[in-house]
Amino acid sequence: MDYNIFDLGDVTLQSGVTLPSAYLAYKTYGRLNEQKDNVIVYPTAFGDQHVQNEWLIGSGMALDPERYFIIVPNLLGNGLSSSPSNTPPPFEGAKFPEVTVYDNIAFQHRLVTEKFGIQEIALVLGWSLGGLQAFQWGASYPDMVKRLASFAGAAKTWPQTYVVLEGLKAPLMAAIHFDSSRLGQLTSSDMRAVGRVYAGWGVSQAFYSEELYRSLGIVSLTDFMTGVWEDSFTKMDTHNFLAMSWTGQHADISANPVYNGDFDKALESIKATACIMPGSTDLFCPAANNEYEAKLMPNADCHPIESNWGHFAGRGINGPDNQYIDGQLKCLLARKPSE
């Protein structure tokens, strides 16, 4: 096991349900300095685990473990932290309770403060749903988070993203004739169709027309759909996928007692010096949403990733996109945070 476990105990979720013996899986990179001010928090995205974040961590990079103490907490539902696939009855499988992004950040805050005694975060960042968690950190703990970066992630699930996630769930529901009482019958093989649906949203139209999948050594469109999209989704537990889908669809940094649904107020309350990086051709999280959000944040700049890789411009696959993100993060970390 290349990660650690932080026991949360019995936790009461935002829904009011108590999840017993909950826990966060996490991995750290680098060393915490004596002042405890070299901390970077880098939450995982939908379907990802900490290893998928490691492309952005390394010597000489912005997230340099020789300089920073980097904490990568795993999202609840991803199979490592408390999830449908590893929770005993009565919350196993399809019975796993609804977990919000607000819940996740509250638990991550406990990890950071209780386990490590950290009171200041130099940077919180993430891709996609990881980016949304970064926004939630900034809104939930504005005095603690000094810098914030999100790439191909928004501060809430806007309607377009909600609809795409609903479309991803539809093949699973169709497999059980939309009878939710049969959710327990779903298997990983049912995820093949989910991968086919997401193939149209994960990258851009230009990606396909220019056959950019050939840069991955894949020679045909069919091979790309089966070898990348189907393969990645069939490796995912069906009920973990549905749990993370619920978290994703209901994500909103203002959907909590602090902001009571006032999204603009939540954005205006983020004090962190922020670098928001939408994908210029992102079909899943459109860039216009980030532009709206950045304008309301008092210390945010919007720097689009000019790429034909769509949503996956932030996924750590395409070299030029990776270099751009790393460069923007270096600039952000070099800036003095706003007071």
C-alpha positions in Angstrom: 0.0 0.0 0.0 1.6 3.3 -1.1 -0.7 5.6 0.8 -1.8 6.3 4.4 -5.2 6.2 6.1 -6.6 9.0 8.3 -9.5 7.7 10.5 -12.3 10.1 10.7 -14.5 8.0 13.0 -18.3 8.3 12.7 -19.0 11.3 10.7 -22.3 13.1 10.1 -22.6 14.1 6.5 -24.2 17.2 5.1 -27.3 15.0 4.4 -27.7 14.2 8.1 -26.7 10.6 7.6 -24.0 9.3 9.9 -21.3 7.2 8.1 -19.6 5.0 10.6 -15.8 4.4 10.7 -15.2 6.7 7.8 -11.6 7.4 6.6 -9.6 9.4 4.1 -6.8 7.7 2.1 -4.0 10.1 1.3 -0.4 10.3 0.2 2.3 12.9 1.0 5.3 14.0 -0.9 8.2 16.0 0.5 8.7 17.1 4.1 6.8 19.6 6.3 9.1 22.4 7.3 9.4 23.7 10.8 7.2 26.7 10.2 4.5 24.4 8.6 4.0 27.0 5.8 5.2 24.9 2.8 2.0 23.0 2.4 0.3 22.2 -0.9 -3.1 20.3 -1.0 -3.9 18.6 -4.2 -7.3 16.7 -4.1 -8.0 13.9 -6.7 -10.6 14.3 -9.5 -13.6 12.1 -10.3 -12.4 8.6 -10.9 -8.8 9.3 -10.1 -6.6 8.2 -7.2 -3.5 9.8 -5.9 -1.2 8.2 -8.5 -3.0 10.1 -11.3 -1.9 13.4 -9.7 1.8 12.4 -9.7 2.5 13.8 -13.2 2.5 17.3 -11.7 4.9 16.4 -8.8 8.6 16.3 -9.3 12.0 17.8 -8.8 12.3 21.1 -10.7 8.6 21.4 -11.2 6.2 23.8 -9.4 5.1 21.0 -7.1 8.7 20.2 -6.1 8.8 17.8 -3.1 12.2 19.2 -2.2 10.6 22.5 -1.4 7.0 21.7 -0.6 5.0 19.3 1.6 2.3 18.0 -0.8 -0.8 16.3 0.5 -3.0 14.4 -2.0 -6.3 13.4 -0.3 -8.4 10.9 -2.2 -12.1 11.8 -2.9 -14.6 9.8 -0.9 -16.1 7.3 -3.3 -12.9 6.7 -5.3 -12.2 3.2 -3.9 -9.4 4.2 -1.5 -11.2 6.6 0.8 -14.5 5.4 2.2 -16.5 4.2 -0.8 -19.3 1.9 -1.8 -16.7 -0.8 -2.7 -15.0 -0.8 0.7 -17.8 0.1 3.2 -19.4 -2.7 5.2 -23.2 -3.0 5.6 -25.5 -1.2 6.0 -23.8 1.3 3.6 -22.2 -1.0 1.1 -22.6 -0.7 -2.7 -25.7 1.1 -3.8 -26.6 1.9 -0.2 -23.6 4.2 0.2 -24.8 7.7 1.4 -24.7 10.9 -0.6 -21.4 12.7 0.0 -20.9 16.4 -1.0 -17.8 18.3 -1.9 -18.4 20.3 1.2 -18.2 17.1 3.2 -15.0 16.1 1.5 -13.3 19.4 2.2 -14.4 19.4 5.9 -12.7 15.9 6.2 -9.6 17.1 4.4 -9.4 20.0 6.7 -9.5 17.6 9.6 -6.6 15.7 8.1 -4.5 18.8 7.5 -5.1 20.3 11.0 -5.5 17.2 13.2 -2.9 15.0 11.7 -0.3 17.6 10.8 -1.1 20.7 12.8 -1.2 22.8 9.7 -2.9 26.2 9.8 -1.8 27.7 6.5 -1.9 26.3 3.0 0.5 27.8 0.4 -1.5 26.4 -2.5 -4.6 24.2 -3.1 -5.1 23.0 -6.6 -6.8 20.4 -8.7 -8.1 19.2 -12.1 -11.8 18.8 -12.9 -13.6 17.8 -9.7 -10.3 18.2 -8.0 -10.4 21.9 -9.1 -13.9 22.2 -7.7 -12.5 21.0 -4.4 -9.8 23.7 -4.6 -12.6 26.3 -5.0 -14.4 24.8 -2.0 -11.2 25.0 0.1 -11.0 28.7 -0.8 -14.6 29.3 0.1 -14.7 27.2 3.3 -11.4 28.3 4.7 -10.6 31.7 3.1 -8.1 32.8 5.8 -6.2 29.5 5.6 -5.7 29.2 1.8 -3.1 31.6 0.4 -3.2 30.5 -3.3 -5.6 28.6 -5.4 -5.4 27.0 -8.8 -7.9 25.1 -10.8 -7.4 23.6 -14.3 -10.5 22.5 -16.2 -12.6 22.7 -13.1 -15.3 25.1 -12.0 -16.6 26.4 -8.7 -19.9 24.6 -9.2 -21.4 22.0 -11.5 -23.0 24.3 -14.2 -25.9 22.9 -16.2 -23.8 21.6 -19.1 -21.6 19.5 -16.8 -24.7 18.3 -14.9 -26.3 17.1 -18.2 -23.1 15.3 -19.3 -23.0 13.5 -16.0 -26.6 12.6 -16.3 -25.9 11.2 -19.7 -23.0 9.1 -18.3 -25.4 7.5 -15.7 -28.1 6.7 -18.3 -26.5 3.6 -19.8 -26.2 2.1 -16.3 -29.8 2.9 -15.5 -30.9 1.5 -18.9 -29.1 -1.8 -18.1 -31.5 -2.2 -15.2 -34.5 -0.7 -17.0 -34.4 2.4 -14.8 -35.4 0.4 -11.8 -33.3 1.8 -8.9 -34.1 -1.2 -6.7 -31.9 -3.3 -9.1 -28.7 -1.1 -8.7 -27.0 -4.0 -6.9 -27.1 -6.0 -10.1 -24.8 -3.7 -12.0 -21.3 -4.9 -12.8 -18.1 -3.3 -14.2 -19.0 -4.7 -17.6 -21.9 -2.3 -17.7 -19.4 0.5 -17.6 -18.3 -0.1 -21.2 -21.2 2.0 -22.5 -20.4 4.8 -20.1 -16.9 5.0 -21.6 -18.4 5.3 -25.1 -20.7 8.2 -24.0 -17.8 10.1 -22.4 -15.7 9.7 -25.5 -17.7 12.6 -27.0 -17.1 14.9 -24.1 -13.6 14.3 -22.7 -11.8 15.8 -25.6 -12.7 18.3 -28.4 -14.0 18.0 -31.9 -10.6 19.2 -33.2 -8.9 16.4 -31.2 -10.8 13.9 -33.3 -10.6 15.6 -36.6 -6.9 16.1 -36.3 -6.5 12.5 -35.0 -4.5 13.7 -32.0 -4.9 10.2 -30.4 -2.1 9.2 -32.8 0.3 11.0 -30.4 -0.5 8.3 -27.9 0.5 5.6 -30.3 -3.1 4.7 -31.1 -3.7 4.3 -34.8 -7.5 4.3 -35.1 -10.5 6.0 -33.7 -12.0 2.6 -32.7 -8.9 1.7 -30.8 -9.0 5.0 -29.0 -12.6 4.5 -27.9 -12.1 0.9 -26.7 -8.5 1.1 -25.5 -8.8 4.4 -23.6 -12.4 5.2 -22.9 -13.9 1.8 -22.4 -10.8 0.5 -20.6 -10.6 3.3 -18.1 -14.3 3.1 -17.2 -14.5 -0.7 -16.9 -11.8 -0.5 -14.3 -14.0 1.6 -12.2 -16.5 0.0 -9.7 -20.0 0.8 -10.8 -21.2 2.0 -7.4 -18.1 4.0 -6.8 -18.8 5.7 -10.1 -22.4 6.4 -9.2 -21.4 7.8 -5.8 -18.8 10.1 -7.4 -21.4 11.1 -10.0 -23.8 12.3 -7.2 -21.0 14.2 -5.6 -20.1 15.8 -8.9 -23.7 16.7 -10.0 -24.5 18.4 -6.7 -21.2 20.2 -6.3 -21.5 23.9 -5.6 -19.2 25.9 -3.3 -22.3 27.8 -2.0 -24.5 24.8 -1.2 -23.9 24.9 2.5 -24.9 26.7 5.7 -22.1 29.3 5.2 -23.4 30.7 2.0 -26.9 29.3 1.7 -26.8 29.0 -2.1 -25.4 32.5 -2.7 -22.9 31.5 -5.4 -21.6 35.0 -6.1 -21.1 35.7 -2.4 -19.1 32.4 -2.1 -16.8 33.5 -5.0 -16.4 37.0 -3.6 -15.4 35.5 -0.2 -12.4 33.6 -1.6 -9.3 35.6 -0.6 -6.7 33.4 -2.2 -4.5 34.6 -5.0 -5.9 32.4 -7.7 -5.0 31.2 -11.2 -7.9 29.7 -13.0 -7.0 27.7 -16.1 -10.0 26.5 -18.2 -9.4 24.4 -21.3 -10.1 26.5 -24.3 -11.9 23.7 -26.1 -13.4 22.0 -23.0 -16.9 20.6 -23.8 -17.4 19.2 -20.2 -16.5 22.3 -18.2 -16.9 25.2 -20.6 -14.3 28.0 -20.3 -17.0 30.7 -20.1 -18.0 29.4 -16.6 -14.5 30.0 -15.3 -14.4 33.5 -16.8 -17.6 34.4 -14.8 -16.1 32.9 -11.6 -12.7 34.6 -11.9 -14.3 38.0 -12.4 -16.1 37.7 -9.0 -13.1 36.5 -7.1 -11.1 39.4 -5.7 -7.7 38.1 -6.5 -8.1 35.8 -9.5 -6.7 35.7 -13.0 -8.0 33.5 -15.8 -5.4 31.9 -18.0 -7.0 29.5 -20.5 -5.1 26.4 -21.7 -5.0 26.9 -25.4 -5.3 23.3 -26.5 -7.4 20.9 -28.6 -7.3 18.3 -25.9 -10.6 19.6 -24.4 -11.2 18.7 -20.8 -8.2 16.4 -20.9 -5.9 19.4 -21.4 -5.7 19.3 -17.6 -5.2 15.6 -17.3 -1.4 15.4 -17.5 -1.3 13.6 -20.9 -0.2 16.2 -23.5 3.3 17.6 -23.0 2.7 21.2 -24.1 -0.4 21.4 -21.8 1.5 20.0 -18.9 4.3 22.5 -19.4 1.8 25.4 -19.5 0.1 24.3 -16.3 3.4 23.9 -14.5 4.6 27.3 -15.7 1.4 29.0 -14.5 1.8 27.3 -11.1 5.4 28.4 -10.8 4.3 32.0 -11.5 1.5 31.7 -8.9 3.8 30.3 -6.2 6.3 33.1 -6.9 3.6 35.7 -6.2 3.0 37.1 -2.7 -0.4 36.0 -1.6 -3.0 38.7 -1.1 -3.7 39.8 2.4 
